[in-house]
């Protein structure tokens, strides 16, 4: 994922998980879950903004 190279919070997360002995596959799976939760919250916020405007 591109985010592991460009986003400082993600880089910190990867380094911490690597130090804990997690495999690259486990780290990627956790990152995908985190990104999905982050996007879900943004979508919900956008939907609630759209309903209050109309």
N, CA, C and O atoms as a Tripos MOL2 file, in Angstrom:
@<TRIPOS>MOLECULE
protein
  216   215    54     0     0
PROTEIN
NO_CHARGES

@<TRIPOS>ATOM
      1 N           0.8270   -1.1750    0.0000 N.3       1 UNK1
      2 CA          0.0000    0.0000    0.0000 C.3       1 UNK1
      3 C           0.8770    1.2460    0.0000 C.2       1 UNK1
      4 O           1.9210    1.2910    0.6520 O.2       1 UNK1
      5 N           0.4450    2.2240   -0.7220 N.am      2 UNK2
      6 CA          1.1930    3.4690   -0.8410 C.3       2 UNK2
      7 C           1.2570    4.1930    0.4960 C.2       2 UNK2
      8 O           2.2510    4.8500    0.8100 O.2       2 UNK2
      9 N           0.2130    4.0720    1.2650 N.am      3 UNK3
     10 CA          0.1260    4.7840    2.5400 C.3       3 UNK3
     11 C           1.2930    4.4160    3.4740 C.2       3 UNK3
     12 O           1.7140    5.2480    4.2770 O.2       3 UNK3
     13 N           1.8090    3.2140    3.3830 N.am      4 UNK4
     14 CA          2.9020    2.8140    4.2720 C.3       4 UNK4
     15 C           4.1810    3.5740    3.9630 C.2       4 UNK4
     16 O           5.0730    3.6480    4.8090 O.2       4 UNK4
     17 N           4.2870    4.1380    2.7720 N.am      5 UNK5
     18 CA          5.4910    4.8890    2.4100 C.3       5 UNK5
     19 C           5.3560    6.3780    2.6250 C.2       5 UNK5
     20 O           6.3590    7.0690    2.8050 O.2       5 UNK5
     21 N           4.1350    6.8880    2.6100 N.am      6 UNK6
     22 CA          3.9760    8.3420    2.5900 C.3       6 UNK6
     23 C           3.3630    8.9390    3.8470 C.2       6 UNK6
     24 O           3.5490   10.1310    4.0900 O.2       6 UNK6
     25 N           2.6630    8.1960    4.6330 N.am      7 UNK7
     26 CA          1.9280    8.7490    5.7700 C.3       7 UNK7
     27 C           2.6760    8.4650    7.0660 C.2       7 UNK7
     28 O           2.8630    7.2990    7.4130 O.2       7 UNK7
     29 N           3.1110    9.4950    7.7920 N.am      8 UNK8
     30 CA          3.9400    9.2910    8.9870 C.3       8 UNK8
     31 C           3.2810    8.4260   10.0650 C.2       8 UNK8
     32 O           3.9550    7.5940   10.6720 O.2       8 UNK8
     33 N           1.9800    8.6040   10.3160 N.am      9 UNK9
     34 CA          1.3140    7.7790   11.3390 C.3       9 UNK9
     35 C           1.3490    6.3080   10.9560 C.2       9 UNK9
     36 O           1.5180    5.4350   11.8080 O.2       9 UNK9
     37 N           1.1870    6.0460    9.6720 N.am     10 UNK10
     38 CA          1.2060    4.6600    9.2000 C.3      10 UNK10
     39 C           2.6030    4.0800    9.3120 C.2      10 UNK10
     40 O           2.7640    2.9240    9.7020 O.2      10 UNK10
     41 N           3.6070    4.8620    8.9770 N.am     11 UNK11
     42 CA          4.9870    4.3950    9.1030 C.3      11 UNK11
     43 C           5.3130    4.0410   10.5510 C.2      11 UNK11
     44 O           5.9720    3.0360   10.8150 O.2      11 UNK11
     45 N           4.8540    4.8640   11.4820 N.am     12 UNK12
     46 CA          5.0720    4.5970   12.9000 C.3      12 UNK12
     47 C           4.3770    3.3030   13.3110 C.2      12 UNK12
     48 O           4.9430    2.4900   14.0430 O.2      12 UNK12
     49 N           3.1590    3.1220   12.8400 N.am     13 UNK13
     50 CA          2.3940    1.9060   13.1410 C.3      13 UNK13
     51 C           3.1270    0.6620   12.6190 C.2      13 UNK13
     52 O           3.2480   -0.3380   13.3260 O.2      13 UNK13
     53 N           3.6070    0.7370   11.3880 N.am     14 UNK14
     54 CA          4.3070   -0.4060   10.7870 C.3      14 UNK14
     55 C           5.5770   -0.7230   11.5660 C.2      14 UNK14
     56 O           5.8650   -1.8910   11.8280 O.2      14 UNK14
     57 N           6.3360    0.2950   11.9370 N.am     15 UNK15
     58 CA          7.5650    0.0580   12.7010 C.3      15 UNK15
     59 C           7.2600   -0.5690   14.0550 C.2      15 UNK15
     60 O           7.9630   -1.4790   14.4940 O.2      15 UNK15
     61 N           6.2050   -0.0800   14.7210 N.am     16 UNK16
     62 CA          5.8300   -0.6200   16.0280 C.3      16 UNK16
     63 C           5.3880   -2.0750   15.9150 C.2      16 UNK16
     64 O           5.7850   -2.9090   16.7280 O.2      16 UNK16
     65 N           4.5660   -2.3820   14.9090 N.am     17 UNK17
     66 CA          4.0850   -3.7570   14.7220 C.3      17 UNK17
     67 C           5.2160   -4.6980   14.3030 C.2      17 UNK17
     68 O           5.2410   -5.8620   14.7020 O.2      17 UNK17
     69 N           6.1410   -4.1950   13.5060 N.am     18 UNK18
     70 CA          7.2910   -5.0100   13.1030 C.3      18 UNK18
     71 C           8.1370   -5.3510   14.3280 C.2      18 UNK18
     72 O           8.6160   -6.4760   14.4670 O.2      18 UNK18
     73 N           8.3170   -4.3760   15.2120 N.am     19 UNK19
     74 CA          9.0810   -4.6080   16.4440 C.3      19 UNK19
     75 C           8.3920   -5.6170   17.3460 C.2      19 UNK19
     76 O           9.0520   -6.3160   18.1150 O.2      19 UNK19
     77 N           7.0640   -5.6980   17.2590 N.am     20 UNK20
     78 CA          6.3050   -6.6700   18.0460 C.3      20 UNK20
     79 C           6.3660   -8.0720   17.4470 C.2      20 UNK20
     80 O           5.8710   -9.0300   18.0410 O.2      20 UNK20
     81 N           6.9770   -8.1860   16.2620 N.am     21 UNK21
     82 CA          7.1220   -9.4900   15.6430 C.3      21 UNK21
     83 C           5.9720   -9.8720   14.7120 C.2      21 UNK21
     84 O           5.8380  -11.0380   14.3420 O.2      21 UNK21
     85 N           5.1540   -8.9090   14.3380 N.am     22 UNK22
     86 CA          4.0440   -9.1920   13.4290 C.3      22 UNK22
     87 C           4.5740   -9.3840   12.0130 C.2      22 UNK22
     88 O           5.5600   -8.7630   11.6170 O.2      22 UNK22
     89 N           3.9090  -10.2470   11.2630 N.am     23 UNK23
     90 CA          4.3130  -10.4550    9.8740 C.3      23 UNK23
     91 C           3.7820   -9.3100    9.0140 C.2      23 UNK23
     92 O           2.8690   -8.5910    9.4190 O.2      23 UNK23
     93 N           4.3530   -9.1520    7.8440 N.am     24 UNK24
     94 CA          3.9130   -8.1100    6.9290 C.3      24 UNK24
     95 C           2.4390   -8.3050    6.5660 C.2      24 UNK24
     96 O           1.7000   -7.3320    6.4170 O.2      24 UNK24
     97 N           2.0210   -9.5440    6.4260 N.am     25 UNK25
     98 CA          0.6160   -9.8370    6.1070 C.3      25 UNK25
     99 C          -0.3130   -9.3600    7.2270 C.2      25 UNK25
    100 O          -1.3580   -8.7670    6.9580 O.2      25 UNK25
    101 N           0.0650   -9.6170    8.4760 N.am     26 UNK26
    102 CA         -0.7480   -9.1750    9.6140 C.3      26 UNK26
    103 C          -0.8050   -7.6460    9.6940 C.2      26 UNK26
    104 O          -1.8540   -7.0720    9.9830 O.2      26 UNK26
    105 N           0.3220   -7.0010    9.4390 N.am     27 UNK27
    106 CA          0.3790   -5.5430    9.4750 C.3      27 UNK27
    107 C          -0.5270   -4.9560    8.4030 C.2      27 UNK27
    108 O          -1.2800   -4.0220    8.6760 O.2      27 UNK27
    109 N          -0.4650   -5.4870    7.1950 N.am     28 UNK28
    110 CA         -1.3010   -5.0010    6.1030 C.3      28 UNK28
    111 C          -2.7820   -5.2040    6.4000 C.2      28 UNK28
    112 O          -3.6040   -4.3370    6.1010 O.2      28 UNK28
    113 N          -3.1160   -6.3270    6.9780 N.am     29 UNK29
    114 CA         -4.5180   -6.6130    7.3130 C.3      29 UNK29
    115 C          -5.0410   -5.5970    8.3420 C.2      29 UNK29
    116 O          -6.1540   -5.0890    8.2060 O.2      29 UNK29
    117 N          -4.2420   -5.3100    9.3540 N.am     30 UNK30
    118 CA         -4.6420   -4.3190   10.3670 C.3      30 UNK30
    119 C          -4.7830   -2.9270    9.7520 C.2      30 UNK30
    120 O          -5.7150   -2.1940   10.0820 O.2      30 UNK30
    121 N          -3.8670   -2.5660    8.8650 N.am     31 UNK31
    122 CA         -3.9390   -1.2640    8.2140 C.3      31 UNK31
    123 C          -5.1900   -1.1350    7.3550 C.2      31 UNK31
    124 O          -5.8280   -0.0820    7.3370 O.2      31 UNK31
    125 N          -5.5370   -2.1910    6.6530 N.am     32 UNK32
    126 CA         -6.7410   -2.1620    5.8180 C.3      32 UNK32
    127 C          -7.9780   -1.9760    6.6750 C.2      32 UNK32
    128 O          -8.8920   -1.2440    6.2950 O.2      32 UNK32
    129 N          -8.0180   -2.6240    7.8160 N.am     33 UNK33
    130 CA         -9.1580   -2.4540    8.7270 C.3      33 UNK33
    131 C          -9.2270   -1.0280    9.2480 C.2      33 UNK33
    132 O         -10.3050   -0.4380    9.3150 O.2      33 UNK33
    133 N          -8.0850   -0.4790    9.6140 N.am     34 UNK34
    134 CA         -8.0430    0.8840   10.1240 C.3      34 UNK34
    135 C          -8.5240    1.8730    9.0620 C.2      34 UNK34
    136 O          -9.3220    2.7660    9.3500 O.2      34 UNK34
    137 N          -8.0370    1.7090    7.8410 N.am     35 UNK35
    138 CA         -8.4250    2.6110    6.7550 C.3      35 UNK35
    139 C          -9.9170    2.4870    6.4710 C.2      35 UNK35
    140 O         -10.5860    3.4910    6.2230 O.2      35 UNK35
    141 N         -10.4400    1.2720    6.5030 N.am     36 UNK36
    142 CA        -11.8740    1.0710    6.2700 C.3      36 UNK36
    143 C         -12.6970    1.7820    7.3490 C.2      36 UNK36
    144 O         -13.7030    2.4190    7.0360 O.2      36 UNK36
    145 N         -12.2840    1.6800    8.6050 N.am     37 UNK37
    146 CA        -13.0050    2.3740    9.6850 C.3      37 UNK37
    147 C         -12.9200    3.8900    9.5090 C.2      37 UNK37
    148 O         -13.9070    4.6010    9.6960 O.2      37 UNK37
    149 N         -11.7400    4.3710    9.1490 N.am     38 UNK38
    150 CA        -11.5260    5.8050    8.9510 C.3      38 UNK38
    151 C         -12.4240    6.3280    7.8180 C.2      38 UNK38
    152 O         -13.0630    7.3710    7.9610 O.2      38 UNK38
    153 N         -12.4660    5.6100    6.7130 N.am     39 UNK39
    154 CA        -13.2980    6.0170    5.5800 C.3      39 UNK39
    155 C         -14.7770    5.9280    5.9170 C.2      39 UNK39
    156 O         -15.5570    6.7850    5.5040 O.2      39 UNK39
    157 N         -15.1680    4.9170    6.6520 N.am     40 UNK40
    158 CA        -16.5670    4.7520    7.0430 C.3      40 UNK40
    159 C         -17.0450    5.9520    7.8460 C.2      40 UNK40
    160 O         -18.1410    6.4610    7.6140 O.2      40 UNK40
    161 N         -16.2230    6.4070    8.7930 N.am     41 UNK41
    162 CA        -16.5910    7.5680    9.6050 C.3      41 UNK41
    163 C         -16.6890    8.8320    8.7520 C.2      41 UNK41
    164 O         -17.5750    9.6600    8.9660 O.2      41 UNK41
    165 N         -15.7820    8.9810    7.7890 N.am     42 UNK42
    166 CA        -15.8470   10.1390    6.8980 C.3      42 UNK42
    167 C         -17.1050   10.1110    6.0340 C.2      42 UNK42
    168 O         -17.7340   11.1460    5.8130 O.2      42 UNK42
    169 N         -17.4670    8.9330    5.5500 N.am     43 UNK43
    170 CA        -18.6750    8.7960    4.7410 C.3      43 UNK43
    171 C         -19.9110    9.1220    5.5660 C.2      43 UNK43
    172 O         -20.8070    9.8220    5.0950 O.2      43 UNK43
    173 N         -19.9630    8.6170    6.7940 N.am     44 UNK44
    174 CA        -21.1030    8.9180    7.6590 C.3      44 UNK44
    175 C         -21.2150   10.4190    7.9340 C.2      44 UNK44
    176 O         -22.3120   10.9770    7.9110 O.2      44 UNK44
    177 N         -20.0920   11.0610    8.1920 N.am     45 UNK45
    178 CA        -20.1010   12.4980    8.4470 C.3      45 UNK45
    179 C         -20.5780   13.2540    7.2140 C.2      45 UNK45
    180 O         -21.3370   14.2170    7.3210 O.2      45 UNK45
    181 N         -20.1320   12.8150    6.0550 N.am     46 UNK46
    182 CA        -20.5370   13.4650    4.8140 C.3      46 UNK46
    183 C         -22.0370   13.2770    4.5760 C.2      46 UNK46
    184 O         -22.7110   14.2040    4.1280 O.2      46 UNK46
    185 N         -22.5500   12.1140    4.8640 N.am     47 UNK47
    186 CA        -23.9680   11.8590    4.6820 C.3      47 UNK47
    187 C         -24.8010   12.6920    5.6470 C.2      47 UNK47
    188 O         -25.8430   13.2200    5.2580 O.2      47 UNK47
    189 N         -24.3690   12.8180    6.8800 N.am     48 UNK48
    190 CA        -25.1230   13.6110    7.8400 C.3      48 UNK48
    191 C         -25.0890   15.0920    7.4700 C.2      48 UNK48
    192 O         -26.0690   15.8030    7.6880 O.2      48 UNK48
    193 N         -23.9810   15.5620    6.9160 N.am     49 UNK49
    194 CA        -23.8980   16.9440    6.4420 C.3      49 UNK49
    195 C         -24.8470   17.1630    5.2670 C.2      49 UNK49
    196 O         -25.4960   18.2050    5.1750 O.2      49 UNK49
    197 N         -24.9250   16.1970    4.3840 N.am     50 UNK50
    198 CA        -25.7800   16.3110    3.2050 C.3      50 UNK50
    199 C         -27.2550   16.3300    3.5770 C.2      50 UNK50
    200 O         -28.0460   17.0110    2.9250 O.2      50 UNK50
    201 N         -27.6350   15.5980    4.6080 N.am     51 UNK51
    202 CA        -29.0390   15.5520    5.0010 C.3      51 UNK51
    203 C         -29.4480   16.8260    5.7380 C.2      51 UNK51
    204 O         -30.6150   17.2120    5.6800 O.2      51 UNK51
    205 N         -28.5280   17.4840    6.4230 N.am     52 UNK52
    206 CA        -28.8690   18.7100    7.1350 C.3      52 UNK52
    207 C         -28.9290   19.9050    6.1760 C.2      52 UNK52
    208 O         -29.6060   20.8910    6.4680 O.2      52 UNK52
    209 N         -28.2420   19.8300    5.0580 N.am     53 UNK53
    210 CA        -28.2310   20.9220    4.0850 C.3      53 UNK53
    211 C         -29.5410   20.9590    3.2980 C.2      53 UNK53
    212 O         -30.0490   22.0400    3.0000 O.2      53 UNK53
    213 N         -30.0870   19.8090    2.9620 N.am     54 UNK54
    214 CA        -31.3100   19.7920    2.1430 C.3      54 UNK54
    215 C         -32.5570   19.9240    2.9500 C.2      54 UNK54
    216 O         -33.6550   19.9250    2.3950 O.2      54 UNK54
@<TRIPOS>BOND
     1     1     2 1
     2     2     3 1
     3     3     4 2
     4     3     5 am
     5     5     6 1
     6     6     7 1
     7     7     8 2
     8     7     9 am
     9     9    10 1
    10    10    11 1
    11    11    12 2
    12    11    13 am
    13    13    14 1
    14    14    15 1
    15    15    16 2
    16    15    17 am
    17    17    18 1
    18    18    19 1
    19    19    20 2
    20    19    21 am
    21    21    22 1
    22    22    23 1
    23    23    24 2
    24    23    25 am
    25    25    26 1
    26    26    27 1
    27    27    28 2
    28    27    29 am
    29    29    30 1
    30    30    31 1
    31    31    32 2
    32    31    33 am
    33    33    34 1
    34    34    35 1
    35    35    36 2
    36    35    37 am
    37    37    38 1
    38    38    39 1
    39    39    40 2
    40    39    41 am
    41    41    42 1
    42    42    43 1
    43    43    44 2
    44    43    45 am
    45    45    46 1
    46    46    47 1
    47    47    48 2
    48    47    49 am
    49    49    50 1
    50    50    51 1
    51    51    52 2
    52    51    53 am
    53    53    54 1
    54    54    55 1
    55    55    56 2
    56    55    57 am
    57    57    58 1
    58    58    59 1
    59    59    60 2
    60    59    61 am
    61    61    62 1
    62    62    63 1
    63    63    64 2
    64    63    65 am
    65    65    66 1
    66    66    67 1
    67    67    68 2
    68    67    69 am
    69    69    70 1
    70    70    71 1
    71    71    72 2
    72    71    73 am
    73    73    74 1
    74    74    75 1
    75    75    76 2
    76    75    77 am
    77    77    78 1
    78    78    79 1
    79    79    80 2
    80    79    81 am
    81    81    82 1
    82    82    83 1
    83    83    84 2
    84    83    85 am
    85    85    86 1
    86    86    87 1
    87    87    88 2
    88    87    89 am
    89    89    90 1
    90    90    91 1
    91    91    92 2
    92    91    93 am
    93    93    94 1
    94    94    95 1
    95    95    96 2
    96    95    97 am
    97    97    98 1
    98    98    99 1
    99    99   100 2
   100    99   101 am
   101   101   102 1
   102   102   103 1
   103   103   104 2
   104   103   105 am
   105   105   106 1
   106   106   107 1
   107   107   108 2
   108   107   109 am
   109   109   110 1
   110   110   111 1
   111   111   112 2
   112   111   113 am
   113   113   114 1
   114   114   115 1
   115   115   116 2
   116   115   117 am
   117   117   118 1
   118   118   119 1
   119   119   120 2
   120   119   121 am
   121   121   122 1
   122   122   123 1
   123   123   124 2
   124   123   125 am
   125   125   126 1
   126   126   127 1
   127   127   128 2
   128   127   129 am
   129   129   130 1
   130   130   131 1
   131   131   132 2
   132   131   133 am
   133   133   134 1
   134   134   135 1
   135   135   136 2
   136   135   137 am
   137   137   138 1
   138   138   139 1
   139   139   140 2
   140   139   141 am
   141   141   142 1
   142   142   143 1
   143   143   144 2
   144   143   145 am
   145   145   146 1
   146   146   147 1
   147   147   148 2
   148   147   149 am
   149   149   150 1
   150   150   151 1
   151   151   152 2
   152   151   153 am
   153   153   154 1
   154   154   155 1
   155   155   156 2
   156   155   157 am
   157   157   158 1
   158   158   159 1
   159   159   160 2
   160   159   161 am
   161   161   162 1
   162   162   163 1
   163   163   164 2
   164   163   165 am
   165   165   166 1
   166   166   167 1
   167   167   168 2
   168   167   169 am
   169   169   170 1
   170   170   171 1
   171   171   172 2
   172   171   173 am
   173   173   174 1
   174   174   175 1
   175   175   176 2
   176   175   177 am
   177   177   178 1
   178   178   179 1
   179   179   180 2
   180   179   181 am
   181   181   182 1
   182   182   183 1
   183   183   184 2
   184   183   185 am
   185   185   186 1
   186   186   187 1
   187   187   188 2
   188   187   189 am
   189   189   190 1
   190   190   191 1
   191   191   192 2
   192   191   193 am
   193   193   194 1
   194   194   195 1
   195   195   196 2
   196   195   197 am
   197   197   198 1
   198   198   199 1
   199   199   200 2
   200   199   201 am
   201   201   202 1
   202   202   203 1
   203   203   204 2
   204   203   205 am
   205   205   206 1
   206   206   207 1
   207   207   208 2
   208   207   209 am
   209   209   210 1
   210   210   211 1
   211   211   212 2
   212   211   213 am
   213   213   214 1
   214   214   215 1
   215   215   216 2
@<TRIPOS>SUBSTRUCTURE
     1 UNK1         2 RESIDUE 1 A UNK
     2 UNK2         6 RESIDUE 1 A UNK
     3 UNK3        10 RESIDUE 1 A UNK
     4 UNK4        14 RESIDUE 1 A UNK
     5 UNK5        18 RESIDUE 1 A UNK
     6 UNK6        22 RESIDUE 1 A UNK
     7 UNK7        26 RESIDUE 1 A UNK
     8 UNK8        30 RESIDUE 1 A UNK
     9 UNK9        34 RESIDUE 1 A UNK
    10 UNK10       38 RESIDUE 1 A UNK
    11 UNK11       42 RESIDUE 1 A UNK
    12 UNK12       46 RESIDUE 1 A UNK
    13 UNK13       50 RESIDUE 1 A UNK
    14 UNK14       54 RESIDUE 1 A UNK
    15 UNK15       58 RESIDUE 1 A UNK
    16 UNK16       62 RESIDUE 1 A UNK
    17 UNK17       66 RESIDUE 1 A UNK
    18 UNK18       70 RESIDUE 1 A UNK
    19 UNK19       74 RESIDUE 1 A UNK
    20 UNK20       78 RESIDUE 1 A UNK
    21 UNK21       82 RESIDUE 1 A UNK
    22 UNK22       86 RESIDUE 1 A UNK
    23 UNK23       90 RESIDUE 1 A UNK
    24 UNK24       94 RESIDUE 1 A UNK
    25 UNK25       98 RESIDUE 1 A UNK
    26 UNK26      102 RESIDUE 1 A UNK
    27 UNK27      106 RESIDUE 1 A UNK
    28 UNK28      110 RESIDUE 1 A UNK
    29 UNK29      114 RESIDUE 1 A UNK
    30 UNK30      118 RESIDUE 1 A UNK
    31 UNK31      122 RESIDUE 1 A UNK
    32 UNK32      126 RESIDUE 1 A UNK
    33 UNK33      130 RESIDUE 1 A UNK
    34 UNK34      134 RESIDUE 1 A UNK
    35 UNK35      138 RESIDUE 1 A UNK
    36 UNK36      142 RESIDUE 1 A UNK
    37 UNK37      146 RESIDUE 1 A UNK
    38 UNK38      150 RESIDUE 1 A UNK
    39 UNK39      154 RESIDUE 1 A UNK
    40 UNK40      158 RESIDUE 1 A UNK
    41 UNK41      162 RESIDUE 1 A UNK
    42 UNK42      166 RESIDUE 1 A UNK
    43 UNK43      170 RESIDUE 1 A UNK
    44 UNK44      174 RESIDUE 1 A UNK
    45 UNK45      178 RESIDUE 1 A UNK
    46 UNK46      182 RESIDUE 1 A UNK
    47 UNK47      186 RESIDUE 1 A UNK
    48 UNK48      190 RESIDUE 1 A UNK
    49 UNK49      194 RESIDUE 1 A UNK
    50 UNK50      198 RESIDUE 1 A UNK
    51 UNK51      202 RESIDUE 1 A UNK
    52 UNK52      206 RESIDUE 1 A UNK
    53 UNK53      210 RESIDUE 1 A UNK
    54 UNK54      214 RESIDUE 1 A UNK
